[in-house]
């Protein structure tokens, strides 16, 4: 097992990464203060791991809520199922919520924990690669709205994150590939050595070599933890973690949540950001081709297959958390491994990128 610490003063917490961690109850129980535990999972994960986690927590008053599976259910209506379960079981402010599942489960459980009785504890047990390397770390929680992704939420840090890579054994290939998009993102942001590591090991990673997965998860979590420790509430540097996300969220919102998996949309969104960077005078064709190679080896899309007009895409981009005073902030690259926040780009560059990727013209 490898352990990281996300240093946030009194809100600091450990991130445990390894194999067989769901057979080690102490990793969870050290971070539970009360007697009441609500395990939140979904219809896909519950048959696989719910019984195992309940066994780990045998000494507690345990209740469960099983949510429908899918990005399209990441809504306030679904979160209300968690609130109802908590109230029906008469859970008090000393309770702990345990998120057992992927990023959708983690985001909704964290949001429920942030809101229930104005804030209770929660623990993350991410079971998808995407949630292990990204969404389970950093305390971003929330739900989607029909007009925009993750527009309703709160910052609420977990007490710990338990990443058992053995849960990836039951992950579908498409979901595993989606997680690789976020892994690749960390190589582009500022860890060039990690980018080289991915290029040298991408085939073995896609073959699910456990030792390589643990290293990739550790590096991704370490990079994210370092950024979040400097900027917990995303007032500055943390925005770099949104590389490709403004474009990717627009893809999800335009096509409908669930048509593209989040990681698939981010893969295309990162390529859009790279093309934008090239148009702004930073990257060469060779740089973009390196990233395309990694994405294609990861079985990720490099274009938008659904029908989106440029005007619809721009409208979706304008409803994003990165929009400040009506201006869309983008994360661009000066070179691979050197990302920066940009809000003074040429509007013509953005229009060209959107037109290049949208399959249906206005």
C-alpha positions as CSV (number, residue, x, y, z in Angstrom):
1,X,0.0,0.0,0.0
2,X,1.1,3.5,-0.8
3,X,-0.2,6.5,1.2
4,X,-0.4,10.2,0.2
5,X,-1.5,13.1,2.4
6,X,-3.5,15.9,1.0
7,X,-2.3,18.8,3.2
8,X,-5.2,21.2,4.1
9,X,-4.4,22.0,7.7
10,X,-7.2,20.7,9.9
11,X,-8.9,19.3,6.9
12,X,-6.0,17.2,5.8
13,X,-6.6,13.5,5.0
14,X,-4.8,10.4,3.7
15,X,-5.2,8.7,0.3
16,X,-4.6,5.0,0.5
17,X,-3.6,3.3,-2.8
18,X,-3.0,-0.5,-3.2
19,X,-4.5,-3.9,-3.6
20,X,-6.7,-5.8,-1.1
21,X,-7.6,-2.6,0.8
22,X,-11.2,-3.6,1.1
23,X,-10.1,-6.3,3.5
24,X,-8.5,-3.8,5.9
25,X,-11.2,-2.3,8.1
26,X,-8.8,-0.1,10.0
27,X,-8.4,2.1,6.9
28,X,-12.0,3.1,7.3
29,X,-12.7,2.9,11.0
30,X,-9.9,5.2,11.9
31,X,-11.8,8.0,10.2
32,X,-15.3,7.3,11.5
33,X,-16.2,9.1,14.8
34,X,-19.9,8.3,15.3
35,X,-21.8,5.0,15.2
36,X,-24.0,5.7,12.2
37,X,-22.7,4.9,8.7
38,X,-24.7,5.3,5.5
39,X,-23.2,3.5,2.5
40,X,-24.2,5.1,-0.8
41,X,-23.6,3.1,-3.9
42,X,-25.4,2.3,-7.2
43,X,-27.1,-0.7,-8.9
44,X,-23.9,-1.7,-10.7
45,X,-21.5,-1.6,-7.8
46,X,-23.8,-2.8,-5.0
47,X,-23.8,-6.5,-6.1
48,X,-20.0,-6.4,-6.4
49,X,-18.7,-4.7,-3.3
50,X,-21.5,-3.6,-0.9
51,X,-21.5,-6.8,1.2
52,X,-17.7,-6.6,1.5
53,X,-17.8,-3.0,2.7
54,X,-20.6,-3.8,5.1
55,X,-18.5,-6.6,6.6
56,X,-15.6,-4.1,7.1
57,X,-18.0,-1.9,9.1
58,X,-19.6,-4.6,11.2
59,X,-19.5,-2.7,14.5
60,X,-21.5,0.3,13.2
61,X,-25.2,1.1,12.7
62,X,-25.2,0.6,8.9
63,X,-27.8,1.8,6.4
64,X,-27.5,1.7,2.6
65,X,-29.0,3.6,-0.3
66,X,-28.6,2.2,-3.8
67,X,-28.9,4.8,-6.6
68,X,-29.5,4.3,-10.3
69,X,-26.3,4.1,-12.3
70,X,-25.4,6.7,-14.9
71,X,-24.4,10.4,-15.4
72,X,-28.0,11.2,-16.4
73,X,-29.0,10.5,-12.7
74,X,-26.6,13.0,-11.3
75,X,-29.3,15.3,-10.2
76,X,-30.9,16.9,-7.2
77,X,-33.8,14.4,-7.4
78,X,-31.3,11.6,-7.0
79,X,-29.5,13.3,-4.1
80,X,-32.9,13.6,-2.4
81,X,-32.9,9.8,-2.2
82,X,-29.9,10.1,0.0
83,X,-31.4,12.7,2.2
84,X,-34.6,10.7,2.6
85,X,-32.6,7.6,3.6
86,X,-30.7,9.6,6.2
87,X,-33.8,11.1,7.6
88,X,-35.8,7.8,7.6
89,X,-32.9,6.1,9.5
90,X,-32.7,9.1,11.9
91,X,-29.1,9.8,11.2
92,X,-27.7,12.6,13.3
93,X,-24.8,15.1,12.8
94,X,-22.2,12.5,14.0
95,X,-22.9,10.2,11.1
96,X,-20.5,9.3,8.3
97,X,-21.5,8.7,4.6
98,X,-19.4,6.3,2.6
99,X,-19.3,6.8,-1.2
100,X,-18.8,3.4,-2.8
101,X,-18.7,3.7,-6.6
102,X,-17.5,5.9,-9.4
103,X,-17.4,9.7,-9.8
104,X,-21.1,10.2,-10.0
105,X,-21.7,8.3,-6.7
106,X,-18.8,10.2,-5.1
107,X,-19.9,13.6,-6.2
108,X,-23.5,13.1,-5.1
109,X,-22.5,11.5,-1.8
110,X,-20.1,14.3,-1.0
111,X,-22.8,16.9,-1.9
112,X,-25.3,15.2,0.4
113,X,-22.7,15.1,3.2
114,X,-21.9,18.8,2.7
115,X,-25.6,19.6,2.9
116,X,-27.1,17.2,5.4
117,X,-27.6,19.0,8.7
118,X,-25.2,21.6,7.3
119,X,-22.3,19.2,7.0
120,X,-21.4,15.7,8.1
121,X,-18.4,13.5,7.5
122,X,-17.9,11.3,4.4
123,X,-15.3,8.8,3.1
124,X,-14.5,8.0,-0.6
125,X,-14.1,4.4,-1.9
126,X,-13.7,5.0,-5.6
127,X,-14.2,1.9,-7.8
128,X,-13.5,3.3,-11.3
129,X,-10.2,4.5,-12.7
130,X,-11.5,8.0,-13.4
131,X,-12.8,8.4,-9.8
132,X,-9.6,6.9,-8.4
133,X,-7.3,9.3,-10.2
134,X,-9.4,12.4,-10.1
135,X,-12.9,13.0,-8.7
136,X,-12.4,11.3,-5.3
137,X,-9.6,13.6,-4.4
138,X,-10.0,17.3,-3.7
139,X,-13.5,17.8,-2.2
140,X,-15.4,18.9,-5.3
141,X,-19.0,17.7,-4.9
142,X,-22.2,18.4,-6.8
143,X,-24.8,17.5,-9.4
144,X,-25.6,18.5,-12.9
145,X,-28.4,20.8,-14.1
146,X,-30.1,20.5,-17.5
147,X,-28.4,23.7,-18.5
148,X,-24.9,22.9,-17.2
149,X,-22.7,20.3,-15.7
150,X,-21.7,20.4,-12.0
151,X,-23.3,23.8,-11.7
152,X,-24.8,23.0,-8.2
153,X,-22.4,21.8,-5.5
154,X,-20.0,22.5,-2.7
155,X,-16.4,22.0,-1.6
156,X,-16.5,19.4,1.1
157,X,-13.3,17.3,1.8
158,X,-13.6,13.6,2.7
159,X,-12.0,12.1,5.8
160,X,-10.0,9.7,3.7
161,X,-9.9,8.1,0.3
162,X,-9.4,4.3,0.0
163,X,-8.3,3.3,-3.5
164,X,-8.3,-0.5,-3.9
165,X,-7.2,-1.1,-7.5
166,X,-8.6,-4.6,-7.3
167,X,-12.0,-3.0,-7.9
168,X,-10.8,-2.3,-11.5
169,X,-11.0,-6.0,-12.2
170,X,-14.8,-5.6,-12.6
171,X,-14.6,-2.4,-14.5
172,X,-15.8,-2.5,-18.2
173,X,-13.2,-1.7,-20.8
174,X,-15.0,1.5,-21.9
175,X,-15.0,2.8,-18.4
176,X,-11.4,2.0,-17.8
177,X,-10.5,3.9,-21.0
178,X,-12.5,6.8,-19.8
179,X,-10.3,7.0,-16.7
180,X,-7.2,7.0,-18.8
181,X,-8.2,10.5,-20.1
182,X,-7.7,12.0,-16.7
183,X,-4.5,10.1,-16.2
184,X,-3.1,11.5,-19.4
185,X,-4.3,15.0,-18.3
186,X,-1.8,15.0,-15.4
187,X,1.1,14.3,-17.8
188,X,0.0,17.3,-19.9
189,X,-0.5,19.7,-16.9
190,X,3.0,19.8,-15.5
191,X,4.5,16.3,-15.0
192,X,6.5,15.7,-18.2
193,X,8.3,12.7,-16.6
194,X,4.8,11.1,-16.1
195,X,3.9,11.8,-19.7
196,X,7.0,9.9,-20.8
197,X,6.1,7.1,-18.4
198,X,2.7,6.8,-20.0
199,X,4.1,6.8,-23.5
200,X,6.5,4.0,-22.5
201,X,3.9,1.9,-20.7
202,X,0.6,2.7,-22.3
203,X,0.1,-0.8,-23.8
204,X,0.8,-2.5,-20.4
205,X,-1.5,0.0,-18.6
206,X,-4.3,-0.9,-21.0
207,X,-3.6,-4.6,-20.3
208,X,-4.2,-3.6,-16.6
209,X,-0.8,-4.4,-15.2
210,X,-1.5,-3.8,-11.5
211,X,1.9,-2.5,-10.5
212,X,1.8,0.1,-13.3
213,X,-1.8,1.0,-12.4
214,X,-0.8,1.7,-8.8
215,X,2.0,3.9,-10.0
216,X,-0.2,5.8,-12.4
217,X,-2.9,6.3,-9.8
218,X,-0.3,7.4,-7.2
219,X,1.3,9.9,-9.6
220,X,-2.1,11.3,-10.6
221,X,-3.3,11.7,-7.0
222,X,0.0,13.2,-6.0
223,X,-0.1,15.8,-8.7
224,X,-3.7,16.7,-7.9
225,X,-3.1,16.7,-4.1
226,X,-0.2,19.2,-4.6
227,X,-2.4,21.5,-6.6
228,X,-5.4,21.3,-4.3
229,X,-3.2,21.9,-1.2
230,X,-2.2,25.3,-2.8
231,X,-5.7,26.3,-3.9
232,X,-8.5,24.3,-2.3
233,X,-11.4,26.5,-3.5
234,X,-10.1,27.0,-7.1
235,X,-9.4,30.7,-6.9
236,X,-6.3,30.3,-9.0
237,X,-4.0,27.4,-9.8
238,X,-6.5,24.6,-9.2
239,X,-8.3,25.8,-12.4
240,X,-5.5,24.1,-14.3
241,X,-7.1,20.8,-13.4
242,X,-9.9,21.7,-15.8
243,X,-7.8,21.2,-18.9
244,X,-10.2,20.1,-21.6
245,X,-13.2,20.3,-19.3
246,X,-14.9,23.4,-20.6
247,X,-14.9,21.9,-24.0
248,X,-15.7,18.4,-22.7
249,X,-18.6,19.6,-20.5
250,X,-20.1,21.3,-23.5
251,X,-19.9,18.0,-25.4
252,X,-21.7,16.2,-22.6
253,X,-24.3,18.9,-22.2
254,X,-25.0,19.3,-25.9
255,X,-25.3,15.5,-26.7
256,X,-27.0,14.7,-23.4
257,X,-25.5,13.3,-20.2
258,X,-24.4,9.7,-20.6
259,X,-24.0,9.7,-24.4
260,X,-20.3,10.3,-24.0
261,X,-18.7,9.1,-20.8
262,X,-17.1,11.9,-18.9
263,X,-13.6,10.8,-19.7
264,X,-14.4,10.3,-23.4
265,X,-15.7,13.9,-23.5
266,X,-12.6,15.1,-21.7
267,X,-10.4,13.3,-24.2
268,X,-11.9,15.2,-27.1
269,X,-12.0,18.4,-25.0
270,X,-8.2,18.1,-24.4
271,X,-7.6,17.8,-28.1
272,X,-9.7,20.9,-28.6
273,X,-7.6,22.8,-26.1
274,X,-4.4,21.6,-27.8
275,X,-5.6,22.8,-31.2
276,X,-6.6,26.1,-29.6
277,X,-3.1,26.3,-28.1
278,X,-1.6,25.7,-31.5
279,X,-3.7,28.4,-33.1
280,X,-2.5,30.8,-30.4
281,X,1.0,30.0,-31.4
282,X,2.2,27.6,-28.7
283,X,2.1,24.0,-29.9
284,X,3.3,22.1,-33.0
285,X,1.7,19.3,-34.9
286,X,4.2,16.9,-33.3
287,X,2.9,17.8,-29.8
288,X,-0.7,17.2,-30.8
289,X,0.2,13.9,-32.5
290,X,1.9,12.6,-29.3
291,X,-1.3,13.2,-27.4
292,X,-3.5,11.7,-30.1
293,X,-1.3,8.6,-30.0
294,X,-1.9,8.2,-26.2
295,X,-5.6,8.7,-26.5
296,X,-6.0,6.3,-29.4
297,X,-3.9,3.7,-27.6
298,X,-6.3,4.2,-24.7
299,X,-9.3,3.5,-27.0
300,X,-10.5,7.1,-26.5
301,X,-12.3,9.2,-29.1
302,X,-10.4,12.0,-30.8
303,X,-13.5,13.6,-32.4
304,X,-17.1,14.3,-31.8
305,X,-19.3,11.7,-33.4
306,X,-22.7,13.2,-32.4
307,X,-24.4,16.1,-34.1
308,X,-23.7,19.4,-32.5
309,X,-23.8,22.8,-34.3
310,X,-21.1,25.4,-33.6
311,X,-23.7,27.8,-32.2
312,X,-25.2,25.2,-29.8
313,X,-21.7,24.2,-28.7
314,X,-20.8,27.8,-27.9
315,X,-24.0,28.3,-26.0
316,X,-23.2,25.2,-23.9
317,X,-19.7,26.5,-23.3
318,X,-21.1,29.8,-22.0
319,X,-22.9,28.0,-19.2
320,X,-19.8,26.8,-17.3
321,X,-18.2,27.5,-13.9
322,X,-15.1,28.8,-15.7
323,X,-17.0,31.7,-17.2
324,X,-16.1,34.9,-15.4
325,X,-18.0,38.1,-16.2
326,X,-19.2,36.6,-19.4
327,X,-15.7,35.6,-20.6
328,X,-14.9,31.9,-21.1
329,X,-11.6,31.1,-19.4
330,X,-9.7,28.2,-21.0
331,X,-6.7,26.1,-19.9
332,X,-4.1,26.1,-22.7
333,X,-0.6,24.7,-23.1
334,X,2.6,26.7,-23.8
335,X,4.2,23.3,-24.4
336,X,3.4,19.7,-23.2
337,X,3.7,19.8,-19.4
338,X,3.2,23.6,-19.2
339,X,-0.4,24.6,-18.8
340,X,-1.8,28.1,-18.0
341,X,-5.1,29.8,-17.5
342,X,-6.0,32.0,-20.5
343,X,-8.7,34.5,-20.9
344,X,-7.1,36.8,-23.5
345,X,-7.1,34.5,-26.5
346,X,-8.3,35.4,-30.0
347,X,-12.0,34.8,-30.4
348,X,-11.3,33.7,-34.0
349,X,-9.2,30.8,-32.6
350,X,-12.0,29.6,-30.4
351,X,-14.5,29.8,-33.3
352,X,-12.2,27.9,-35.6
353,X,-11.7,25.1,-33.0
354,X,-15.4,24.7,-32.4
355,X,-16.1,24.7,-36.1
356,X,-13.4,22.1,-36.7
357,X,-14.8,19.7,-34.2
358,X,-18.5,20.2,-34.6
359,X,-19.9,17.8,-37.2
360,X,-23.0,19.7,-38.0
361,X,-22.5,23.2,-39.4
362,X,-24.9,26.1,-38.7
